Structure formats: structure tokens, C-alpha cells
Amino acid sequence: MKKPVILLMVLALLLWTGCTSKGRTAKGPSLRVAALAAPVTFNPLFARDPASAEVALLFFEPLLTFHPETLEPEGRLLKSWEIGGGGREYTLHLRRDAFWSDGTPVTAEDVAFTVKVACHPDYAGWLYYYLKHIDGAADYREGDRSCLAEGEMGGLTVEDGFTLKVRLAEPFAPFLASLAFPPLPAHVWQEVPVAEMEGHIFSRQPAVFSGPYRLHERRPDAFVHARASETYYLGKPGIEDIYYTVIPNPETQLVELLAGRLDLLPHLNKPEDMPLLLENDKLAVYTTDRLAYDFIGFNLKKVASQLSDRRVRQALSMAVDRRELVEKLLLGMGKVAAGPLSPLQRAFDADFTGYGYDPEAARKLLAETGLRKVELKLIFNAGNLLRENVAVLFSQKAAAIGVSISVVPMEWEAFVETLYRGDFDLVLLGFGTGVDPDFSYHWHSGGPGNLLGYSNREVNRLLEEAGKTLTEQERMALYREAQKLLVEDAPGVWLYYRQAVYAATAALRNFRPHPDFLFYQVHQWEMRGRATW
Amino acid sequence: MVRLVAGRLAQTLLVLAGVTVVTFFMMHYAPGQPLQNNPELRLDPTAVERWLALRGLDKPVPAQYAAWLGRLLCGDMGVSLVYNRPVPELLRERIPATLLLTVTAFVFSFGLAVFLGTKAAARPGSLLDTVINAVSLGGVSLPGFWLCMLAVMVFSHRLNLLPGAGMATPGSGGMADVAAHLVLPVSVLSLSGFAHYVRYVRVTVMEVMSQDYVRTARAKGLRKNAILRRHVLPNAALPLVTVAALSLPFLFTGAAMVEYVFAWPGMGRFIITSTLARDYPVIMAANLLVAVLVALANLAADLVYMLLDPRLRVEHRYAGRR
């Protein structure tokens, strides 16, 4: 008796299915974007996960952004800027036609307030690192503060409603790239203690915003529905609704894209999927270089390590054929990395090729060291298929020159902890270069991201000097020189710059892949050639 | 009876306390911390320390446990360290989605298992029996992940019949839409559930059928269906109730694998992401929820036993007097 009932139910379910795909009610054109994880916050200052950082920029407009290919700064809320005072004084002019969604203009006060939030001792976000060069920032952070982001900060002067003067403690040329942050509306946030901001309701439901979209609906772990803002200063976006849809499994994402149930798939991870996408004429595929490289770092903090001998490190640098990695593992979707300067950056040196593949020379160099047996431990984060393959391939190549490497994949948190603790010889990881070529964060001996313990006085000096050099040409030359010295020391084996791949429905127009922002110029995107529901 | 129940309750509370201690300490001694510590985020180490201190995470673990327990006893499950919202709020948002998935699958798989398992047991060795055996063996041994991917591959990709991701089409919704999204995950979950349950049902029913009273019933000329319904099933119900009761807690924790592949916004995925993010209050709440439900389900199964089987009641009465 039960059987027919169940069969009927299944049948009913299947029948329902047939009628669902066209039951949409949205008015204007819509775009369904795939995401691997749900955003945690919409407050850009407190975004620590990629999804939050991506989505927050739909709701909050940055001061400036960068051209996707040349990385030249492009004003957004900033109309223009001047750099004076020997590279110490930045005068920022805000647009007068940009408004918060409640009708109040975006002012210099908002920017100053946001800078103070970032420099407040209770702020544990990413922005402080970029703004710490402002005169008085360190004092502001260390002083005995009120819980609010108020009071004075030496280097900040609000000249008038739309002009802000920022004075740095010392000249620091990369500072302009630090201005890509979106200001928060001071009139909404100024009564909120900084420690409570990330948990505040406005971080989940941005009631007052400046970006091209507003939050319409959010279903936990399912999707974020953003709707075009009527008040956006660059005009109402062409796409009415954006559904930022969470699908944690990349394969399911691909299936949904191919089935037409998704429109844009950013962060495509498997190069093997490329042919499938390229042969589909309903899809368009976009690629861009990324501002990040993968490399194998050597732990130089470890005492009495065989890696203290530079020749061992150089030998390992020559052991691996990076072109082969790019061709066979990335299937050409990337570029060989010779050093920390990205092909996108102005400082990039196309003539600098670093180490070539030369196992013979590597063996010879290794023999010179007189080391009998070189045994090393390589750690990396598990779950990243490409890195797993790279790790295995590298250990094979190392074995060919007589270095035995044990490969240890680790769960992410355990990996990070081991990385900080220094209990490893080699580590396979990715470093972000940032927009500005300054690589002090990772490779200056005092850089907070210098986890490997690399230290070279001359490299330090060059990086510091570059920071103070105002002529663009000279500054880039200094980075190139620093890169040369750095690579000679072989603190790691630079492997490749992966490309970012985006697949979108052919109906999506004006999409431009950007190495840093998914929703770059989203207000210009349009959906054409597809019936609107 | 009252003493027995009280005794079981006390035992349950002890087990629960034990579970919280073990989970809490294991979780805190595992590497990692709740504030994303990725060096690429360029967070200021002093600010990170301050962040942890503001949330009491710099104190010794036993002190943290005491604080957590104290708050729990006042009914406060804490605030998520990732979402900055009260934990019950987060659970409430996700439990309905999970229940929709798991209860539907449970009803399908258990109902089908009872129905087909009884049939198979009534005629061991028949074609139906062989097919069911094969299906259940397959269902138990095939990896869940593979089954999920296969379902997506065939029904969402090749045939393009059913959506492979999410609980509803964003921006549309509606009952029919949700039902369509339910089909694949429920089918996969049901298959493995069915495979699991049908073996119990078959064995239990076969055992009961070999009893003397069944032979008597048959001898007095009762029809096969009447025997099954009146004599076999009521007697076979007992072990089946246990199996069903013990599955109940997991209806709330969802099916992480299925939720991951089909992008179902439920508890399973939430528990996994929270664990990976070291969101201590959420991990504790989820574990406690499971522990409480398991304990309650066991207790309930015991009580139902006593209601269903008078023999147990008598035995316990004697046991109580001794």
C-alpha cells in the first residue's frame, strides 16, 4: 500500500520540477554569481575572508581602484590627489556628487573617521597595516583611547568638507596604493565603540551605503541578494539583481554554470575544465594574471639546518623545471615566476629569468657542499589539488639531484601554526604581492610577513630607499635590483603566477576581469541577448 | 519505574558533562584559533592578541571552560566568534533547512525499508530479496561523496533535469522549486539510509517469523498479510524503534557531505565550517545538541521499550527490589 503512495510522491516531485525553471519573478536583468563560501560580514573594514571582501565592495565604494591591466590608480570617491611635501603630504579631493544612501554627502570627515577606526587599538582588521605610515597613527594606536574612533590624529587634517590632508611620518611612495579602501559613513558609526563594530547590526545589514548595490535579502549559507542602488553616483547599474550564490563544491558550480543556472563563475580552479568551457558557445571565458605567486620557501630561522648553506638552496632552485609546471600542471594557465615581482606590476623585469632548470649543475653544486645526505620536510595545506601535485613533483625532482624530501600535507589551521612555529624545512605556499611592487612585507628582515626569517641588509636598504624614492622610474629600478639580490640568496624557489579564470554566460557584457576586485566597474555590466523574466 | 527513570536521567547528565569537557579541551588544544591567522591578511599581532583577550580567549583553558559552563547554566550558549551573533540564532537559521532534508529522507528510507524489508523477509531468496540485498550492499559500501557527484553529473549535468545546488532558486522560491531542489539530495540520502535500515528490518522480521506463534498463526489458517501485520510487525517493532530513535539526533546535525555537494544551507555544512574556523561557541553548542539528542533518544527508546514490551517492565521491577 505504501509503495504507490511513495511512487506518487516522487512523481509529483518530478512533475513540479518541470514547472520550476521558469517561475522567476524578478523584474530587471539579473546575474547569478557563484561563491565558494558565504560572506561573514558586509563591513569592508572587518572582512577577513575572501567572500566578505568581495561582496562588501558591492555596498561600499572605495576611494580609488586600479586599472586591471596597468594597475594605475583610478579615482572613485576621490576626484584627484596631490602628493607634496617631499612625498610626505597627500592632499585628497573627494567628489562632490557622491552621496550615502540616506542623502548625506560622502565627506572628508568620513574618510578621516575611517582612518581613525583602522588605527584604533581595538581594530583587528587588515587596513591598519596600510595606514600605519600616517603621522601619528602609531601614537593613536598606542595611546590610552576612548572606545570610540574619535579624537585627533596628528597626520590627518580635514581642510574642508571634501578635502583631506594626510601627512606621513616619513615619505613612503607605496602609500597611494593603500587608499583603495572604502570609507564608512561617520554619521552612522561614530557612536559605536570600535570593539563592537564587527558585531554590530550595520555590519550585517548596511543600512547606509555608498556602493552601486544595496542589500536586498540574505539567506544564511545560501545566497546574498543585492539590488541596484538608485542613489549610486556613477548612475544606476545595468543589472538589477545580483545573486551571490554559495556553492561550496567547485564541481557543482561548474555543472550549474553549464546548465544555465549560474551566470558567472569566478575563481575557476581546475585548468582541466578549460576545454569544456571554451567549446561552449554560450559561455565566455576571461583570464587575468593574479597578484600572487606560489613558491617553495626555505626555513632560514632553523639553526643548524642544511638549508643554511646557500648552495643547497640554489641547487634546489635549479632542480625544478618551472616551465614544465606551468605547462603540465597549470596547462598553460599561468606564468613562470622568477622572483617576487608580478608580471602585472610596473617594476616587472621581463629579462630577469632567475634560475633555469639544470639538474646537472644542481648536483655539482650540491657535491661542492660536501653534505652527505640532505633530508628535508616539506609542508603545505591539504585540499589544494594543484599544490599537492606540485609538492609531489618537486620532491621527485629533488630526489633526482640527491635530496630526499618528505611531503607533509596539513589541515589549514595546523599548517598556519606550524608555519609560525617554524617546525619545517620547506613550505609550499602562496604570497600576495599587492598592487604596489614593494615586497617589504615578505622579504624585508623586519617585515611582519617574513615568516622564513630571510635577512639581507642590502635588500633591506634597497627596499627602504625605494620607499622614499619619488621618481617612479628610479623606484622601480630599485625593486628590480632588490629582486635580483633576493633571488641570488635563494630563500625560496619561485614557481609560478597562476592566472585567474572567470567563466560567464555570453550574455554578460562589459565584464572585465580584475586581479584584485571581482566586482570591478560592476555598474557598467549588462545582460544582453537573454530574455528577461 | 520512577527510580529507574531518575537513575537514567542522572546517568545521562553525567555523560553530557563528560562530553562537554572532552570536546572543550580537545577543541582548545587543537592547533589554530578563531581569528583568521592567515599571514596574508596582514593583521597586526598586538591587535590579534587584544581581539582574543576581549573575548576571554587568552585565559587558561580550564577557566574558559568554567566561564562557558557558567553561562550555559544561565541559558547562554555564547556568541559566535566568526559571525558575532548569538549561537542559538545561527542554529535556528539552519536547523529548518536540515530537517527538511533529513526528515524527508528519513521518512522515505525508513518507510521503504520497513515495507520492502518485510516483503523480502517473507520470501527469502526470492528475486525481490536478492535485489534488495544487492541494493543495500551497494548503498552501504558506495562512498557517499561519489554517489552525490554521480547524481549531480547524471541528473543536473547530462540530463539537466534537476537543479544540483541550493535549496531554492535565488529570487524565486516557492514550494515546487524547493521540492525540485530536494529530489537529488533526498534520493542520495535515502539510498544510503535505506541500505542501512533494510538490513535491520529484514533480519528482525525473519527472526520473528521463525517464532512458534507465527507457525501457530499460520497453522490456524491466517493469511500471510494478516500474520505479518498482526503478529510479526508488532513484535519486530521493538528493535526497529531503537534503530529509528538512534537516527533521530542525526536528523538535526544534517548530512555534511550531501549538504556540501548540493550546496544545501544546513547544519552539517555549518558545523564543518565552524570547526574549520575554530568557532568555539558554535562547535560546543553543536556538540552539546548532538549529545543531548543522543541521550534523549536513548532514554526515549528505553521508555518506548517498556511501553511496548510488558516483560521489560516486570524485569525492571524485580531488579529494583533486589
Contacts between the chains, C-beta under 8 A, distances in Angstrom:
chain1	res1	chain2	res2	distance
A	2	B	111	5.9
A	2	B	112	7.6
A	2	B	115	4.7
A	3	B	115	6.4
A	6	B	108	6.8
A	6	B	111	6.9
A	6	B	112	6.5
A	10	B	183	7.9
A	12	B	179	7.9
A	13	B	179	5.0
A	13	B	180	7.1
A	13	B	182	7.0
A	13	B	183	5.3
A	14	B	161	7.9
A	14	B	183	7.0
A	16	B	175	7.7
A	16	B	176	3.9
A	16	B	177	8.0
A	16	B	179	4.7
A	16	B	180	5.7
A	17	B	161	6.7
A	17	B	162	5.8
A	17	B	176	7.7
A	17	B	179	7.4
A	17	B	180	3.9
A	17	B	183	6.7
A	19	B	176	6.0
A	20	B	163	7.9
A	20	B	169	7.0
A	20	B	172	7.7
A	20	B	174	7.6
A	20	B	176	5.3
A	20	B	177	4.6
A	20	B	180	4.7
A	21	B	169	7.9
A	23	B	169	7.7
A	23	B	172	5.3
A	23	B	174	6.1
A	23	B	176	7.1
A	23	B	177	6.3
A	24	B	169	7.0
A	24	B	171	6.2
A	24	B	172	4.6
A	25	B	171	7.2
A	25	B	172	6.1
A	26	B	171	5.0
A	26	B	172	7.8
A	30	B	171	6.4
A	32	B	170	6.5
A	37	B	273	7.3
A	40	B	82	5.7
A	40	B	83	6.1
A	41	B	84	7.9
A	48	B	35	7.6
A	48	B	36	4.4
A	48	B	38	7.9
A	48	B	41	5.8
A	48	B	43	7.8
A	49	B	36	6.8
A	121	B	46	8.0
A	121	B	47	7.3
A	121	B	50	6.5
A	122	B	47	7.8
A	122	B	50	6.6
A	122	B	54	7.4
A	123	B	47	6.3
A	124	B	35	6.6
A	124	B	43	6.2
A	124	B	44	7.2
A	124	B	47	4.1
A	124	B	48	5.8
A	124	B	50	6.7
A	124	B	51	4.0
A	125	B	43	7.2
A	125	B	47	7.9
A	126	B	41	5.4
A	126	B	42	5.5
A	126	B	43	6.4
A	128	B	44	5.2
A	128	B	47	6.7
A	129	B	42	4.1
A	129	B	43	7.6
A	129	B	44	6.7
A	130	B	42	7.8
A	195	B	54	5.8
A	198	B	84	5.8
A	199	B	79	7.3
A	199	B	84	3.2
A	199	B	85	7.4
A	203	B	84	7.6
A	204	B	85	7.7
A	219	B	170	7.7
A	219	B	265	6.6
A	220	B	90	7.5
A	220	B	93	4.6
A	220	B	94	6.4
A	220	B	265	6.2
A	221	B	94	6.8
A	221	B	265	3.7
A	221	B	266	7.8
A	221	B	269	6.3
A	221	B	270	6.5
A	222	B	166	6.0
A	222	B	167	6.1
A	222	B	168	7.6
A	222	B	170	7.4
A	222	B	263	7.7
A	222	B	265	4.1
A	223	B	166	7.4
A	223	B	170	4.3
A	225	B	170	6.2
A	225	B	171	6.4
A	241	B	171	6.2
A	243	B	170	3.9
A	243	B	171	5.9
A	245	B	165	7.6
A	245	B	166	6.7
A	245	B	170	5.7
A	245	B	263	7.8
A	246	B	166	8.0
A	246	B	263	6.2
A	246	B	265	7.3
A	247	B	165	4.6
A	247	B	166	7.1
A	247	B	263	4.1
A	248	B	260	5.4
A	248	B	263	6.2
A	248	B	269	6.8
A	249	B	165	8.0
A	249	B	260	5.8
A	249	B	261	5.0
A	249	B	263	6.9
A	251	B	149	6.5
A	251	B	152	7.2
A	251	B	261	7.9
A	252	B	152	5.7
A	252	B	156	7.8
A	252	B	164	5.4
A	252	B	165	5.0
A	252	B	261	5.9
A	252	B	262	7.0
A	252	B	263	6.1
A	253	B	165	7.5
A	255	B	152	5.5
A	255	B	153	7.3
A	255	B	156	5.1
A	255	B	157	4.6
A	255	B	164	5.2
A	255	B	165	7.8
A	256	B	156	7.2
A	256	B	163	7.5
A	256	B	164	6.0
A	256	B	165	5.1
A	258	B	157	6.5
A	259	B	156	6.0
A	259	B	157	6.6
A	259	B	160	5.1
A	259	B	163	7.9
A	259	B	164	7.4
A	261	B	163	6.1
A	261	B	164	8.0
A	261	B	165	7.4
A	261	B	169	7.5
A	411	B	31	7.9
A	411	B	276	7.9
A	412	B	32	7.7
A	412	B	276	6.9
A	413	B	30	7.5
A	413	B	31	5.3
A	413	B	32	2.6
A	413	B	33	7.6
A	413	B	37	7.7
A	413	B	276	7.3
A	413	B	278	6.3
A	414	B	30	7.8
A	414	B	31	4.2
A	414	B	32	6.7
A	416	B	31	7.9
A	416	B	32	6.9
A	416	B	37	5.4
A	416	B	38	6.5
A	416	B	39	7.4
A	417	B	31	4.0
A	417	B	32	6.1
A	417	B	37	7.9
A	418	B	31	7.5
A	419	B	39	7.3
A	420	B	37	7.7
A	420	B	39	7.9
A	430	B	40	7.6
A	431	B	40	7.1
A	432	B	40	5.2
A	441	B	42	6.7
A	448	B	39	7.8
A	448	B	42	6.9
A	448	B	44	7.9
A	448	B	45	7.3
A	449	B	39	5.1
A	449	B	40	7.4
A	449	B	42	6.8
A	451	B	39	6.0
